[in-house]
Amino acid sequence: MENVIKKQENNLVVGRKDFLSYMRHIKFLFKRKDRKNIFLIARGQNIVKAFDLAEATKNRFLDELGISYGKIEPITETFEKEGKNHFVTAIKIELLKKY
């Protein structure tokens, strides 16, 4: 099974930081780094936060850039811990900049 989280400049892994920290980083990637797309990646309970960030970016925070959704990939990752296989749901949300 492929690991969802790869170190790439346009990947933003959503975790335990506060909402505004992620919004600032998304703005930084789109405006200062001039990225055409970024990927929000989240596992488990952070999936909801990733969708909230995507919606806030698209509809309120950076609406002047014409943000839209690209590919949305649901992924199940497996890992072994103490001899047992565990499954973790993850999601990868692509945000695209039109302007």
N, CA, C and O of each residue as an XYZ file, in Angstrom:
396
protein
N       0.847     -1.180      0.000
C       0.000      0.000      0.000
C       0.888      1.236      0.000
O       1.864      1.311      0.747
N       0.551      2.185     -0.825
C       1.332      3.411     -0.975
C       1.093      4.341      0.204
O      -0.036      4.474      0.678
N       2.138      4.974      0.667
C       2.010      5.954      1.727
C       1.498      7.262      1.135
O       2.064      7.768      0.166
N       0.438      7.805      1.706
C      -0.191      9.022      1.208
C       0.695     10.241      1.404
O       0.755     11.117      0.541
N       1.376     10.298      2.528
C       2.129     11.500      2.872
C       3.528     11.411      2.294
O       4.388     10.690      2.799
N       3.733     12.159      1.229
C       5.047     12.259      0.606
C       5.519     13.688      0.769
O       4.733     14.630      0.667
N       6.793     13.839      1.021
C       7.349     15.177      1.162
C       7.408     15.849     -0.205
O       8.290     15.564     -1.016
N       6.469     16.731     -0.442
C       6.448     17.545     -1.645
C       6.058     18.953     -1.235
O       5.370     19.152     -0.234
N       6.497     19.913     -2.006
C       6.274     21.302     -1.634
C       4.814     21.720     -1.692
O       4.414     22.664     -1.011
N       4.015     21.033     -2.494
C       2.619     21.449     -2.594
C       1.679     20.556     -1.780
O       0.463     20.631     -1.955
N       2.219     19.716     -0.897
C       1.413     18.914      0.018
C       1.316     19.622      1.358
O       2.321     20.096      1.888
N       0.111     19.694      1.906
C      -0.105     20.251      3.230
C      -0.804     19.186      4.062
O      -1.959     18.846      3.803
N      -0.110     18.667      5.050
C      -0.655     17.617      5.898
C      -1.446     18.275      7.030
O      -0.896     19.048      7.814
N      -2.729     17.964      7.105
C      -3.618     18.544      8.105
C      -3.563     17.675      9.352
O      -3.788     16.465      9.307
N      -3.255     18.334     10.473
C      -3.127     17.613     11.730
C      -3.753     18.378     12.868
O      -4.927     18.744     12.808
N      -2.978     18.622     13.905
C      -3.506     19.187     15.154
C      -3.357     20.700     15.296
O      -3.839     21.273     16.273
N      -2.711     21.346     14.356
C      -2.565     22.802     14.453
C      -3.928     23.471     14.360
O      -4.912     22.861     13.943
N      -3.964     24.745     14.757
C      -5.236     25.457     14.693
C      -5.582     25.814     13.242
O      -4.716     25.877     12.370
N      -6.849     26.040     13.023
C      -7.414     26.273     11.703
C      -6.720     27.428     10.971
O      -6.392     27.304      9.791
N      -6.499     28.539     11.659
C      -5.908     29.717     11.014
C      -4.465     29.490     10.572
O      -4.029     30.085      9.587
N      -3.729     28.657     11.267
C      -2.364     28.335     10.837
C      -2.375     27.676      9.460
O      -1.556     27.997      8.598
N      -3.312     26.751      9.268
C      -3.426     26.096      7.968
C      -3.890     27.073      6.894
O      -3.417     27.021      5.759
N      -4.816     27.967      7.250
C      -5.288     28.946      6.273
C      -4.140     29.865      5.830
O      -4.019     30.184      4.647
N      -3.313     30.281      6.769
C      -2.154     31.116      6.413
C      -1.191     30.374      5.495
O      -0.647     30.950      4.553
N      -0.986     29.103      5.775
C      -0.064     28.314      4.952
C      -0.634     28.102      3.543
O       0.111     28.152      2.564
N      -1.919     27.870      3.434
C      -2.555     27.732      2.120
C      -2.395     29.024      1.328
O      -2.056     29.004      0.145
N      -2.642     30.145      1.995
C      -2.476     31.448      1.340
C      -1.027     31.644      0.894
O      -0.778     32.116     -0.215
N      -0.081     31.287      1.743
C       1.337     31.388      1.423
C       1.672     30.567      0.176
O       2.359     31.053     -0.723
N       1.187     29.323      0.121
C       1.482     28.463     -1.024
C       0.891     29.011     -2.319
O       1.553     28.995     -3.357
N      -0.343     29.492     -2.268
C      -0.983     29.983     -3.486
C      -0.454     31.343     -3.927
O      -0.258     31.563     -5.122
N      -0.220     32.251     -3.000
C       0.157     33.616     -3.381
C       1.664     33.815     -3.483
O       2.154     34.274     -4.515
N       2.406     33.480     -2.435
C       3.846     33.733     -2.448
C       4.623     32.725     -3.276
O       5.536     33.096     -4.013
N       4.271     31.468     -3.161
C       4.974     30.422     -3.901
C       4.378     30.209     -5.284
O       4.924     29.454     -6.088
N       3.257     30.873     -5.563
C       2.581     30.841     -6.863
C       2.306     29.414     -7.345
O       2.568     29.078     -8.500
N       1.789     28.600     -6.467
C       1.410     27.235     -6.833
C       0.095     27.256     -7.601
O      -0.795     28.052     -7.302
N      -0.022     26.388     -8.579
C      -1.264     26.258     -9.345
C      -2.217     25.288     -8.659
O      -3.433     25.365     -8.833
N      -1.642     24.366     -7.871
C      -2.463     23.433     -7.108
C      -1.742     23.059     -5.824
O      -0.514     23.087     -5.749
N      -2.531     22.707     -4.815
C      -1.977     22.154     -3.584
C      -2.853     20.979     -3.171
O      -4.001     20.859     -3.598
N      -2.295     20.123     -2.340
C      -3.012     18.956     -1.860
C      -3.131     19.030     -0.348
O      -2.131     19.168      0.358
N      -4.356     18.938      0.143
C      -4.593     18.808      1.573
C      -4.674     17.321      1.865
O      -5.457     16.607      1.239
N      -3.881     16.852      2.800
C      -3.831     15.431      3.121
C      -4.152     15.282      4.604
O      -3.567     15.959      5.449
N      -5.090     14.388      4.908
C      -5.484     14.188      6.302
C      -5.793     12.722      6.544
O      -6.194     11.984      5.644
N      -5.590     12.328      7.791
C      -5.892     10.961      8.223
C      -6.894     11.006      9.369
O      -6.937     11.960     10.147
N      -7.696      9.953      9.452
C      -8.578      9.751     10.595
C      -9.475     10.932     10.901
O     -10.204     11.411     10.033
N      -9.419     11.398     12.131
C     -10.307     12.462     12.595
C     -10.030     13.811     11.942
O     -10.882     14.698     11.984
N      -8.881     13.978     11.351
C      -8.539     15.254     10.716
C      -9.131     15.410      9.318
O      -8.974     16.462      8.699
N      -9.801     14.390      8.817
C     -10.427     14.466      7.494
C     -11.478     15.578      7.469
O     -11.573     16.320      6.491
N     -12.255     15.694      8.528
C     -13.285     16.734      8.601
C     -12.640     18.116      8.547
O     -13.140     19.010      7.864
N     -11.538     18.292      9.261
C     -10.837     19.580      9.260
C     -10.312     19.909      7.859
O     -10.342     21.065      7.438
N      -9.834     18.893      7.141
C      -9.333     19.114      5.778
C     -10.457     19.595      4.861
O     -10.252     20.507      4.060
N     -11.631     18.995      4.969
C     -12.760     19.450      4.156
C     -13.208     20.850      4.561
O     -13.553     21.659      3.699
N     -13.208     21.147      5.854
C     -13.541     22.499      6.301
C     -12.558     23.520      5.742
O     -12.963     24.596      5.301
N     -11.266     23.189      5.757
C     -10.251     24.078      5.187
C     -10.463     24.279      3.693
O     -10.355     25.398      3.192
N     -10.761     23.206      2.989
C     -10.985     23.298      1.543
C     -12.180     24.192      1.236
O     -12.111     25.034      0.340
N     -13.260     24.017      1.961
C     -14.459     24.830      1.736
C     -14.215     26.293      2.096
O     -14.633     27.187      1.360
N     -13.544     26.545      3.215
C     -13.249     27.922      3.618
C     -12.335     28.598      2.613
O     -12.509     29.780      2.316
N     -11.371     27.872      2.091
C     -10.463     28.423      1.086
C     -11.215     28.758     -0.191
O     -11.037     29.832     -0.766
N     -12.036     27.853     -0.618
C     -12.763     28.002     -1.882
C     -13.827     29.097     -1.813
O     -13.970     29.879     -2.753
N     -14.568     29.160     -0.721
C     -15.733     30.041     -0.657
C     -15.510     31.362      0.053
O     -16.251     32.314     -0.191
N     -14.503     31.454      0.937
C     -14.365     32.684      1.703
C     -12.969     33.279      1.682
O     -12.798     34.465      1.400
N     -11.981     32.468      1.976
C     -10.654     32.987      2.275
C      -9.896     33.459      1.038
O      -9.306     34.539      1.057
N      -9.902     32.681     -0.026
C      -9.175     33.037     -1.244
C     -10.098     33.000     -2.462
O      -9.689     32.568     -3.540
N     -11.326     33.447     -2.292
C     -12.286     33.380     -3.398
C     -11.880     34.239     -4.593
O     -12.343     33.998     -5.708
N     -11.017     35.243     -4.377
C     -10.557     36.089     -5.494
C      -9.639     35.331     -6.456
O      -9.428     35.777     -7.584
N      -9.094     34.196     -6.028
C      -8.218     33.401     -6.894
C      -8.974     32.351     -7.698
O      -8.390     31.678     -8.546
N     -10.262     32.209     -7.437
C     -11.052     31.223     -8.165
C     -10.648     29.800     -7.828
O     -10.442     28.984     -8.726
N     -10.534     29.496     -6.554
C     -10.140     28.164     -6.107
C     -11.263     27.170     -6.409
O     -12.437     27.455     -6.170
N     -10.896     26.016     -6.929
C     -11.865     24.946     -7.174
C     -11.250     23.614     -6.756
O     -10.052     23.514     -6.491
N     -12.102     22.602     -6.706
C     -11.627     21.266     -6.365
C     -11.070     20.580     -7.587
O     -11.580     20.734     -8.696
N     -10.024     19.826     -7.370
C      -9.493     18.933     -8.384
C      -9.880     17.523     -7.985
O     -11.046     17.237     -7.712
N      -8.913     16.669     -7.955
C      -9.136     15.271     -7.617
C      -9.244     15.104     -6.095
O      -8.472     15.694     -5.338
N     -10.208     14.297     -5.665
C     -10.354     13.953     -4.259
C     -10.215     12.441     -4.151
O     -11.016     11.690     -4.705
N      -9.185     12.007     -3.428
C      -8.874     10.577     -3.326
C      -9.078     10.056     -1.912
O      -8.361     10.473     -1.002
N     -10.034      9.160     -1.699
C     -10.078      8.464     -0.412
C      -9.084      7.308     -0.444
O      -8.991      6.589     -1.440
N      -8.349      7.132      0.636
C      -7.286      6.133      0.664
C      -7.344      5.401      2.006
O      -7.619      6.010      3.039
N      -7.087      4.111      1.984
C      -6.943      3.335      3.210
C      -5.495      2.879      3.300
O      -4.993      2.184      2.417
N      -4.839      3.276      4.369
C      -3.457      2.872      4.591
C      -3.440      1.745      5.614
O      -4.248      1.720      6.542
N      -2.520      0.824      5.435
C      -2.363     -0.257      6.398
C      -0.977     -0.173      7.025
O      -0.001      0.211      6.381
N      -0.923     -0.536      8.278
C       0.367     -0.639      8.944
C       0.270     -1.746      9.989
O      -0.816     -2.092     10.455
N       1.409     -2.281     10.340
C       1.448     -3.377     11.303
C       1.967     -2.854     12.634
O       2.988     -2.170     12.698
N       1.249     -3.186     13.681
C       1.657     -2.782     15.019
C       1.404     -3.953     15.953
O       0.284     -4.454     16.053
N       2.439     -4.376     16.622
C       2.378     -5.485     17.567
C       1.794     -6.744     16.923
O       1.009     -7.469     17.534
N       2.194     -6.980     15.692
C       1.782     -8.184     14.989
C       0.391     -8.149     14.392
O      -0.048     -9.143     13.813
N      -0.321     -7.033     14.514
C      -1.669     -6.916     13.966
C      -1.688     -5.853     12.873
O      -0.983     -4.848     12.962
N      -2.493     -6.080     11.851
C      -2.682     -5.085     10.799
C      -3.727     -4.071     11.244
O      -4.791     -4.430     11.748
N      -3.403     -2.807     11.048
C      -4.320     -1.720     11.369
C      -4.610     -0.953     10.080
O      -3.760     -0.854      9.194
N      -5.798     -0.427      9.995
C      -6.223      0.324      8.821
C      -6.573      1.744      9.234
O      -7.275      1.959     10.222
N      -6.080      2.709      8.472
C      -6.364      4.111      8.733
C      -6.878      4.729      7.438
O      -6.266      4.598      6.378
N      -8.011      5.402      7.554
C      -8.573      6.081      6.401
C      -7.876      7.428      6.236
O      -7.622      8.131      7.214
N      -7.577      7.772      5.011
C      -6.941      9.056      4.705
C      -7.630      9.651      3.480
O      -8.339      8.959      2.748
N      -7.409     10.934      3.276
C      -7.989     11.619      2.119
C      -6.967     12.586      1.554
O      -6.165     13.160      2.291
N      -7.001     12.760      0.261
C      -6.128     13.713     -0.424
C      -7.030     14.597     -1.283
O      -7.663     14.121     -2.225
N      -7.083     15.892     -0.950
C      -7.956     16.844     -1.622
C      -7.095     17.817     -2.416
O      -6.233     18.490     -1.851
N      -7.322     17.894     -3.714
C      -6.573     18.829     -4.551
C      -7.364     20.128     -4.685
O      -8.550     20.120     -5.013
N      -6.683     21.241     -4.424
C      -7.249     22.563     -4.654
C      -6.518     23.200     -5.826
O      -5.288     23.229     -5.869
N      -7.300     23.713     -6.780
C      -6.735     24.305     -7.996
C      -6.982     25.807     -8.019
O      -8.052     26.276     -7.631
N      -5.987     26.552     -8.473
C      -6.104     27.999     -8.612
C      -6.366     28.341    -10.079
O      -5.612     27.932    -10.962
N      -7.429     29.086    -10.332
C      -7.763     29.467    -11.711
C      -6.999     30.703    -12.174
O      -6.567     30.765    -13.325
N      -6.828     31.688    -11.292
C      -6.232     32.963    -11.705
C      -4.833     33.106    -11.174
O      -4.179     34.119    -11.423
